[in-house]
Amino acid sequence: MSQISPHEWLKSALIMIMTMREDDAAKWEPEKLVEFAKSFSVDALGFSVAGITAFYPTEIPLHRRSPSLGDRDLVGETLKALNEAGIKAIARIDSSLVPRGMAADHPEWCARDEAGKLISVHGLYVACPNGGYYHEFAIKVVREVLGRYAFSGMWSNAAQFSPWHTRVCYCSNCQSKFRADTGHAMPKENWSDPLWRRYNELRYRWIAEWVELMDKTIAEVRPECAWMPLAQVMESWDHSQKGGWDIDYTAPFADMVILEAQRRYANLWWPGVEARYMRGIEEDKPGGIVVSYFLPWWRLYSVPEPENRVWMSQVVAHGCRPWLHVTGFFSEHFDRRGLEPMRKMYKFLAKNRDAYDGMKSQADVALVYSRFSQDNLNGGQPEPAYINHFRGAYNAMMQQRIPFDLLSDKRITPSQLGKYKVLLLPNGACLNDAAVDALRAFVEGGGRLIASSEATFRNELGELREHPLILEFLGAEDTQTVERDLKAAYGRIIDPSHFLFEGIGDTDVLPIGGDLKVLKGPGTRADALAYVPPVEGERGSGFSVPEYNFIERVSTYSLAMTAQVKQGSLVYFPWPIEQVAHHYGLADLFQVIGNAVRSTPGWSPKLRVTGPGFYDVALMAKDDRLAVTVINFSAPGSFNSGHRRLVHEVMPVSEVQVEIRLPEGRRCRSARLAVAAEEVTFEIEDGFLKARIPKLTEFETILLSLE
């Protein structure tokens, strides 16, 4: 008989994390802290315990205690208060910084810049994850903390290379480790250098080695304590790339997978990216996403309630749990306006666990996020090289209201692909051989692959393949020619009845741009959308004199290549359709991508949502429950200020129609709206349950009870 994991409680837990400043011990009142946590209906509270500062009477030499701790044991006192309140405790540790006194005794534990100098932050020094601070000192701290206190979980913050936006580490530990792993001297940062790309990949592996060491230590000392290392994905690529954070490598050594989505300069849909990505990696493990009520630079200043509700609703809609990060609680100067909205949201989630807990995605469309392509196409500038392609495809699925999952490039396997009928690979250039083989089998077995630009043209480290899969499917050759940075170019619609142009309307042309890859072969001749060279007065300007603004020539080169591959099919765009659509907000191009999905043989929608606005949708199920969440991204503030503007108001939408295809053999007993807290009437027609959301503000969930 299989054993139930001692960490099963984390799958439904509402968690708060409290970060203490080093001198907060003077103001720390455990009973008040616990009362504050209780007011949020949390199941567990995490708080600062050790690392940079110890809030207990540590006996480890050089482990610096809080200056105002005195003879108190705040960790023990807080644990006692939490136990009495029935709230589980999570220890927060931070291994990122070394105090000056410790650095003087152990300079080899510290990161060093290219000139060999220590790297300072707040008067402390950055620790190197390859050094003794991580591999010796932190392990001693964990053994002491868990040997002394009955924590239910341990969470590490900022365990990474180059934390707090600091420079690359060139310490002797990193240099000797790189030489041992590769036989080469450690290179300088140069993304066109294959050796630097190998170093970059090793950073991820080295962090995973430490995560595994911590996992073994915690399991040895207190096996009932869950290990929960932190990471980030995609929108914070500048942090995760330099830091060596890749949850594909660390998740096997974690009891709960934790990502962070706190940076409000990121796209508003970042929490949805992280939740989807996490569930694509570890569907059955507990998953949490750290969110906050504050801005990244102004940590004591709150974000407007509408934005926080849109932000947090994505986490639960896609199958994860929110971790609310509170910092500065003991501060004399604090913005309390952000707390009550988060308190209301947590109480709502506690009351509606049946709408979100344990739910799994029912999507049969997946979008690949390729960290290999992020790093190895042009790791110095990954946004134009890769990330904006992904953002465009993500936006296309939202704009087209198609439920979809995210899939890591390292999880492109036959078993994972077996869940899906359609796979989107926006400029997914850098893939390993196993992923390419799995894609071939997926398409030949009946799946549809929708790809663009350099998809499948390189291996995982960015080296060109001799026989890219896309060319194999098309029966084409690469001319090694690319028309760069097209402006004012068009696609001429050759066949308006083609499946890609359903719903486009009365137009002969569509806008195109970016880099156009030139292939040759029978499959590259246009039968749907033909390339029209730029209409401009001077090459690259994008402008033309009105009197000369006309199309002189329509080429025969295809901008939308299709191929039947055994039982499956390919739709390939040799230009960055997703990137152009995202950059300019071109709904027609989003429609073309959506049509490429909807026209897949054997595919039919499981969910249809109609009504004005821009939404994200989730279709989730568990046992006798089926849930549809609609998240409203319709917000003012669309003008360009050089930064994403905060959402102060979400425009409410009335009468949103939702149609849900019921699972075969199942009937609906009842339906209710979770946010509105009311039953909803419905009708059944042609296998679809039809209901409406009378008023959609930030989000709503329709929960169906099935029999």
C-alpha positions, 0 to 999 in steps of 0.5 A: 500500500502506498504511503501518503506524503507527509507534505500532502497538506501543502497542496491546499495550504494558504501561506504567508511569508514574513521577512524580518529585518536584522533588528526587528527582534526588538519589536517582534511580538509572537502573539501579535504576529500570529494574530495577524496571520490568523486574520488572513485565514492562513494554514502556515506562516513562514518567517525569517529564522537564520542565514544572514541573521539568526533570530534564535540563540545559535551556537554556531560560530560566526552565525550573527544574531539579531543585534536586539535579540538579547537572551530571547529565543524568538523562533521558539516563542513564535513556534509555540504561538503558532502551534497553539493557534493551529498554524504550521510553521515554515523556516525562512533562510537566506544564504545570499550574503556573508557578514564582514566578520565571517568574510574576514575569516573565510574569504574563500566563501565569498563571490568575487568579480572579474577583478578578484574583488569581493562584491558588497551589498548593504555592507555585507558580501555576496556568497558564492553557491560553490563555496563553503558558506553554502556547502558547509556553513548553511548545512550546519545552520539547517542541522541546528535549526531543524534539530532544535525546532519542529518546523513543517517546512524550510524555504530558502530565499535568494539561493543563487549566483549573482543575487540582488542584481550583482555581477558574475562570480569569478572566485577560485571555487567557480574557476576550479569547478569549471575546469574540473567539469570541462577541462577549460579555464572559465571564460569571460561573458560572451554569448557567442562563445560556446564555452560561455554557454557551457558555463551558463548551463553549468550554473543551473546544474551547480545550484541544483547540486546544492538544492539536492544537498539541502534535500538530503540534509533536511530528510536526514534531520527532520524528514517531516519538514518539507524542503521548498527552494525558491526560483523564477521563470521567464519574465525575470530572466535577468534574475534567473539566468544569472542566478542559475535558477531552473526548476527543471533541475531543482524540482526533483529535489524539492517537496514543494515547487516554489516560484516567485512573481513579485516584480510588477514591472513584468507583464500582468500575466506573469503569474499565469505563466509561472503557474502553468509552467510549474504544473507542466513540470510537477503536476502532482507536487504541491506548487506555490507562487510568492506574491506580494502587495508591494512594488519591487523598488518601494517595498513599503508601498502597496499595489492597487487592489484590482491589480493584486486580484488579477495577479493572484487569481491567475495563481489559483486558476492554474492550479497553484497556491499563493504565498503572500510575502509581507515585509516591513510589518514591524516598520514604523513607516508602512503602507497598510492599504495593501493588507486588507485587500489581500486579507479579503482575497485569502478569506475568499480562497479559504472559503472556496477551496473546492473551486481550486484545490487539487484541480488539474488542467483539461487543456489539449493545447500546449505552448513550449517555453524554451529556456535553452532558446532563451539563453542560447539564441542570444543570451545577452538579449533574450527578449528580442531573440526569443522571449517576445516570440513566446509572449506573442504566442501566450497572448495569442492563446489568451486573445483567442480564449483557448485553454492551454498549458505550458511545457518546458523544453526539457519536458518534451517527451512522448508521455507529456506530449500524449496529453495534447493535440496541438503544440506551439513552438514559437522560435523554439530554436534550441532543443536537445535531441530527445525533444526533437525525436519526441516532436517527430513522433508527436506529429507523425502520430497525429499531432499538429505542430505550430512553429515559427522562425528558427524552431528546431534549427539548433541543439540545446546549446545553440549550435546549428543542426545539420538537418532541422526537423522543420526542414525534414517535415517540409522537404525544404532546404535552408538557403542560409539567407535571412531578410533582416528587420523587415518594416512595411512588408506584407503578406498577400492573402492568396486563398481567402477560404484557407483555414488560417483566414477564418474570420479575418474579413475583407482584406487582401493583405496582412502586416508582417515584420521582423526577420524572414527566413528564406527556404527553398523547395516545393513546400515553400511556394505560397498557396495561402499567404505570399510575401510582399517585399517592403513598401518603402522609399528607402530600404529599412526606413519603413516609410514611403511617400504617399504618392508611391505607396503601392505594392509593385510585386507579390512574390511566390514565397510562402509566409505560412507553410503547411505540411501533412506528416503521416497522421499529423501536420505542421504549420510553419511561419518563417517569420516571427508572427507571434513577436510582431502580433505582440509588439503591435497588438495586431488582432488579425495575426493573433486570429491566424495563430488561433485558426492554426490551432482550431483547424487541427484535424480532430480538435474541437473546443472544450470551452467557448467564452464570448463577450467584450474584453481581453481574458485569460481562461482556465479549464480545470477538473477533479473527480466530480468537479469542473471549474472554469475561471475567466480572468479579466485583463481589460484595464485602462492605461494602454499608452506608452510611459516607458514602463508597465503602468499599475492597474488601478481599475479593471473595466467590468464586463457584463453578460459573459457567455461561457459554454463548457463541453461536458465530459462524456457520460457526465451530467451537471447537478449544479453550477455556482459562481464562486466570486459572486457567491450565487447559484447560476442557471444553465442549459445543455445544448449539443453536449455543451453546458451554457451559462453566463457571468452577469458581471465580470470584474477582475475574475470569476469561477464557474464551479460545476458539480457533476454526476 
